[in-house]
């Protein structure tokens, strides 16, 4: 008899449970693997999920040894299940939190799929809502049809992957997000924007951020990289901020007004670091741009979205015509 599909609100304990499993795997695998990554819905704060932790063991070689070690430590090897370079394992005891374990070849199609879906869901509140709504509907309609659940979820994941690979995203912080969003909406090649909060402890509100919750006001930017490059977007960011200023832009002072770049890929990080190094000689003080990855972006309240479109005389610390200075 099939077990009923379950859906749970996000549990902060999933982070601790993952750490426990990771420590166990690190201890038995020693140096056979490259990394152990928390993937899937339980790795995305605020996202509803089946209460089963998905974990990738990332490897470059030693697969046979990894399989043998896992089998000697109460894992059953289930093969690739038709997915190249992804090897599934089932844990046979109940002393660890229920989890799905995969050994995934670094750089493979499956490796990038897992990371790209996670990055998209961390960045996009719209896709998080779509994903949660779909899972809720599927489980409500039929709690036992795993094939229906998997097929429909896979279809949405395919859409997310297509979006992630055809349209790039980046998150910028540069003071009050009203002006930063209004500025970047004018840049050719920018497809969509959303204001919100990033790099802080959990879901928050504008009032909490203003009281010092720890997040920074930020703008999620989706762009067509065939029309505008990451370098050009960085040129525009530096055009509207003082990159040496700490917790301050314009007249706005506070930790929520720090500047930063968030949720880039590994390749993009190298470009961002090279850009900062190139720009540093132009400033007397050190560039103080915060760089953080894999941070959850929390969409701000509706009245903040497109604020200066709705409030033409609203406060803005950015010179909105200065985008013409960037070539």
C-alpha positions as CSV (number, residue, x, y, z in Angstrom):
1,X,0.0,0.0,0.0
2,X,1.4,3.4,-1.0
3,X,2.2,5.9,1.7
4,X,0.2,9.1,1.5
5,X,2.0,12.1,0.1
6,X,2.7,14.7,2.8
7,X,3.3,18.4,2.8
8,X,4.6,20.5,5.7
9,X,5.3,24.1,6.4
10,X,8.9,25.0,6.4
11,X,10.7,23.7,9.5
12,X,13.8,25.4,10.8
13,X,14.8,22.0,12.3
14,X,15.5,20.8,8.8
15,X,18.7,22.8,8.8
16,X,19.9,21.0,12.0
17,X,18.8,17.6,10.7
18,X,20.7,18.2,7.4
19,X,23.8,19.1,9.4
20,X,23.5,15.9,11.4
21,X,23.3,13.8,8.3
22,X,26.1,15.8,6.6
23,X,28.4,15.2,9.6
24,X,27.6,11.5,9.5
25,X,28.4,11.3,5.8
26,X,31.6,13.4,6.1
27,X,32.8,11.0,8.8
28,X,32.2,7.8,6.8
29,X,33.3,9.1,3.4
30,X,36.4,10.9,4.6
31,X,37.9,12.5,1.5
32,X,36.1,10.5,-1.2
33,X,33.7,13.3,-2.0
34,X,33.9,17.0,-3.1
35,X,30.9,18.4,-1.1
36,X,27.6,17.5,0.5
37,X,24.8,19.9,-0.4
38,X,21.2,20.4,0.9
39,X,19.0,20.5,-2.1
40,X,15.3,20.4,-2.8
41,X,12.3,22.1,-1.1
42,X,13.5,21.6,2.5
43,X,16.6,23.7,1.7
44,X,14.5,26.8,0.8
45,X,13.3,28.8,3.9
46,X,9.6,29.5,3.9
47,X,8.8,26.9,1.2
48,X,6.3,24.2,1.9
49,X,7.8,20.8,1.3
50,X,7.4,17.0,1.8
51,X,9.2,16.4,5.1
52,X,12.0,14.5,3.5
53,X,15.5,16.0,3.1
54,X,17.1,15.8,-0.3
55,X,20.9,15.6,-0.2
56,X,23.6,15.5,-2.9
57,X,27.0,13.9,-2.4
58,X,29.1,15.7,-5.0
59,X,31.9,13.6,-6.5
60,X,34.5,13.7,-9.3
61,X,35.8,10.2,-9.0
62,X,35.8,7.3,-6.4
63,X,32.2,6.4,-7.2
64,X,32.7,2.7,-6.6
65,X,34.3,3.4,-3.2
66,X,31.5,5.8,-2.3
67,X,28.9,3.2,-3.1
68,X,30.8,0.5,-1.1
69,X,31.2,2.8,2.0
70,X,27.5,3.8,1.9
71,X,26.4,0.2,1.5
72,X,28.6,-0.7,4.5
73,X,26.8,2.0,6.5
74,X,23.2,0.9,6.1
75,X,22.4,2.5,2.7
76,X,20.9,0.5,-0.1
77,X,22.1,1.5,-3.6
78,X,19.2,2.0,-6.0
79,X,21.1,2.8,-9.2
80,X,20.6,5.8,-11.4
81,X,16.8,5.4,-11.9
82,X,17.3,6.4,-15.6
83,X,19.1,9.7,-14.7
84,X,22.7,9.7,-15.9
85,X,25.4,10.7,-13.4
86,X,22.9,10.6,-10.4
87,X,23.1,7.6,-8.1
88,X,20.3,7.1,-5.6
89,X,20.5,5.6,-2.1
90,X,18.0,4.6,0.5
91,X,18.8,4.6,4.2
92,X,17.6,1.5,5.9
93,X,17.6,2.6,9.6
94,X,15.4,5.1,11.4
95,X,18.1,6.8,13.6
96,X,18.5,9.7,11.0
97,X,15.9,12.0,9.7
98,X,14.1,10.7,6.6
99,X,16.2,11.7,3.5
100,X,16.8,11.0,-0.1
101,X,20.5,10.7,-0.9
102,X,22.1,11.0,-4.3
103,X,25.7,10.8,-5.4
104,X,26.0,13.4,-8.3
105,X,28.9,13.9,-10.6
106,X,30.3,17.4,-10.3
107,X,29.7,19.4,-13.5
108,X,27.1,17.0,-14.8
109,X,23.6,17.9,-16.1
110,X,22.0,16.7,-12.9
111,X,24.4,18.6,-10.7
112,X,23.6,21.9,-12.5
113,X,19.9,21.1,-12.5
114,X,19.8,20.8,-8.7
115,X,21.8,23.9,-8.1
116,X,19.9,26.0,-10.7
117,X,16.5,25.1,-9.3
118,X,17.7,25.9,-5.8
119,X,19.1,29.3,-7.0
120,X,16.0,30.2,-8.8
121,X,13.7,29.4,-5.9
122,X,15.9,31.3,-3.5
123,X,15.7,34.3,-5.8
124,X,12.2,34.3,-7.1
125,X,9.3,34.7,-4.8
126,X,6.9,34.2,-7.8
127,X,8.3,30.8,-8.5
128,X,8.3,29.8,-4.8
129,X,4.6,30.7,-4.8
130,X,3.9,28.7,-8.0
131,X,5.9,25.7,-6.6
132,X,4.1,25.7,-3.3
133,X,0.6,26.2,-4.8
134,X,1.1,23.4,-7.3
135,X,2.3,20.9,-4.6
136,X,-0.6,21.8,-2.3
137,X,-3.1,21.3,-5.2
138,X,-1.6,18.0,-6.3
139,X,-1.6,16.6,-2.8
140,X,-5.1,17.9,-2.0
141,X,-6.5,16.3,-5.2
142,X,-4.8,13.0,-4.8
143,X,-2.6,12.1,-1.9
144,X,-1.5,8.7,-3.3
145,X,-0.8,9.3,-7.0
146,X,3.0,9.7,-6.8
147,X,3.3,9.5,-10.6
148,X,0.9,12.4,-11.1
149,X,2.7,14.4,-8.4
150,X,6.1,13.8,-9.8
151,X,5.2,14.4,-13.4
152,X,3.4,17.7,-12.7
153,X,6.2,18.9,-10.4
154,X,8.8,17.9,-13.0
155,X,7.0,20.0,-15.7
156,X,7.2,23.1,-13.5
157,X,10.8,22.4,-12.6
158,X,11.5,22.2,-16.4
159,X,9.9,25.7,-16.8
160,X,12.0,27.0,-13.9
161,X,15.2,25.6,-15.5
162,X,14.4,27.1,-18.8
163,X,13.8,30.5,-17.2
164,X,17.0,30.3,-15.2
165,X,19.1,29.5,-18.3
166,X,17.5,31.9,-20.8
167,X,17.1,34.9,-18.5
168,X,19.8,35.8,-15.9
169,X,19.1,37.1,-12.5
170,X,21.2,39.0,-9.9
171,X,20.3,40.9,-6.7
172,X,21.7,44.3,-6.0
173,X,21.5,46.4,-2.8
174,X,22.4,50.1,-3.0
175,X,20.4,52.0,-0.4
176,X,16.7,52.6,-0.4
177,X,15.2,50.1,-2.8
178,X,12.6,52.5,-4.3
179,X,15.2,54.4,-6.2
180,X,17.4,51.5,-7.1
181,X,14.5,49.6,-8.6
182,X,13.3,52.7,-10.5
183,X,16.8,53.2,-11.9
184,X,17.3,49.6,-13.1
185,X,13.9,49.4,-14.7
186,X,15.1,52.0,-17.2
187,X,18.1,49.9,-18.3
188,X,17.7,48.2,-21.7
189,X,17.8,44.5,-21.3
190,X,16.3,44.4,-17.8
191,X,13.2,42.3,-18.1
192,X,11.7,42.4,-14.6
193,X,12.5,43.7,-11.1
194,X,11.2,43.1,-7.6
195,X,12.1,44.8,-4.3
196,X,12.7,42.9,-1.2
197,X,15.0,41.9,1.7
198,X,18.1,39.7,1.6
199,X,21.0,38.6,3.7
200,X,19.2,38.5,7.0
201,X,17.8,35.9,9.4
202,X,14.5,34.6,7.9
203,X,11.3,36.1,6.6
204,X,10.8,39.7,7.7
205,X,8.8,42.9,7.2
206,X,9.7,46.5,6.4
207,X,9.1,47.5,10.0
208,X,11.4,44.8,11.3
209,X,14.1,45.7,8.8
210,X,13.9,49.3,9.8
211,X,14.3,48.2,13.4
212,X,17.5,46.5,12.5
213,X,16.5,42.9,11.8
214,X,19.7,42.5,9.8
215,X,18.5,42.3,6.2
216,X,19.4,44.8,3.5
217,X,16.9,46.4,1.1
218,X,17.6,44.9,-2.3
219,X,16.4,44.6,-5.9
220,X,16.0,41.3,-7.7
221,X,16.8,41.9,-11.4
222,X,16.0,39.6,-14.2
223,X,17.8,40.5,-17.5
224,X,18.5,39.3,-21.0
225,X,22.2,38.8,-21.2
226,X,22.2,39.1,-25.0
227,X,21.1,42.8,-24.5
228,X,22.9,43.8,-21.2
229,X,25.9,42.2,-19.6
230,X,26.7,41.7,-15.9
231,X,29.6,44.1,-16.3
232,X,27.2,46.8,-17.6
233,X,24.8,46.2,-14.7
234,X,27.7,46.6,-12.3
235,X,28.7,49.8,-14.0
236,X,25.2,51.1,-13.4
237,X,25.3,50.0,-9.7
238,X,28.6,51.8,-9.2
239,X,27.1,54.8,-10.9
240,X,24.4,55.3,-8.3
241,X,26.3,54.3,-5.1
242,X,29.4,55.1,-3.1
243,X,30.8,51.6,-3.0
244,X,33.1,52.5,-0.1
245,X,30.3,53.6,2.1
246,X,29.3,51.2,5.0
247,X,25.6,51.0,6.0
248,X,24.9,54.3,4.2
249,X,23.8,55.6,0.8
250,X,22.7,59.2,0.3
251,X,20.8,60.4,3.4
252,X,19.9,56.9,4.4
253,X,21.8,55.4,7.3
254,X,21.5,51.9,8.8
255,X,22.4,48.3,8.2
256,X,19.5,47.9,5.9
257,X,21.1,50.4,3.5
258,X,24.4,48.6,3.0
259,X,25.4,47.8,-0.6
260,X,26.0,44.4,-2.0
261,X,25.6,41.8,-4.7
262,X,23.9,38.6,-4.0
263,X,23.1,35.1,-5.4
264,X,25.5,35.0,-8.3
265,X,26.9,31.8,-9.9
266,X,30.5,30.7,-9.3
267,X,31.4,32.0,-12.7
268,X,29.8,35.4,-12.0
269,X,31.6,35.7,-8.7
270,X,34.9,35.6,-10.5
271,X,33.7,38.4,-12.8
272,X,32.4,40.5,-9.9
273,X,35.7,40.1,-7.9
274,X,37.7,41.1,-11.0
275,X,35.4,44.1,-11.5
276,X,35.9,45.3,-7.9
277,X,39.7,44.8,-8.2
278,X,39.7,46.9,-11.4
279,X,37.7,49.7,-9.8
280,X,39.5,49.9,-6.5
281,X,42.3,52.2,-7.7
282,X,39.6,54.8,-8.4
283,X,38.7,55.1,-4.7
284,X,40.7,56.3,-1.8
285,X,38.9,54.0,0.7
286,X,38.4,50.2,0.3
287,X,35.4,49.1,-1.6
288,X,32.9,47.8,0.9
289,X,30.5,45.9,-1.3
290,X,28.9,42.9,0.5
291,X,29.1,39.7,-1.5
292,X,26.9,36.8,-0.4
293,X,25.6,33.8,-2.2
294,X,22.7,31.3,-1.6
295,X,20.7,33.9,0.3
296,X,16.9,33.8,0.4
297,X,15.3,36.9,-1.2
298,X,12.1,37.8,0.5
299,X,9.7,39.9,-1.6
300,X,8.8,43.2,0.1
301,X,5.2,44.3,0.7
302,X,3.1,45.2,-2.4
303,X,3.1,48.9,-1.7
304,X,6.9,48.9,-2.1
305,X,6.8,47.3,-5.6
306,X,7.3,49.9,-8.3
307,X,6.9,52.6,-5.6
308,X,8.1,55.5,-7.7
309,X,5.9,54.5,-10.6
310,X,2.9,54.9,-8.2
311,X,4.4,57.9,-6.3
312,X,5.9,60.3,-8.8
313,X,7.1,62.7,-6.1
314,X,8.3,59.9,-3.7
315,X,11.6,60.0,-2.0
316,X,14.6,58.9,-4.1
317,X,18.3,59.1,-3.3
318,X,19.2,58.1,-6.9
319,X,19.7,60.5,-9.9
320,X,17.4,58.6,-12.2
321,X,18.7,60.4,-15.3
322,X,22.3,59.5,-14.6
323,X,21.9,56.1,-16.4
324,X,22.8,58.1,-19.6
325,X,26.3,58.5,-18.2
326,X,27.0,54.8,-18.4
327,X,28.2,53.7,-21.9
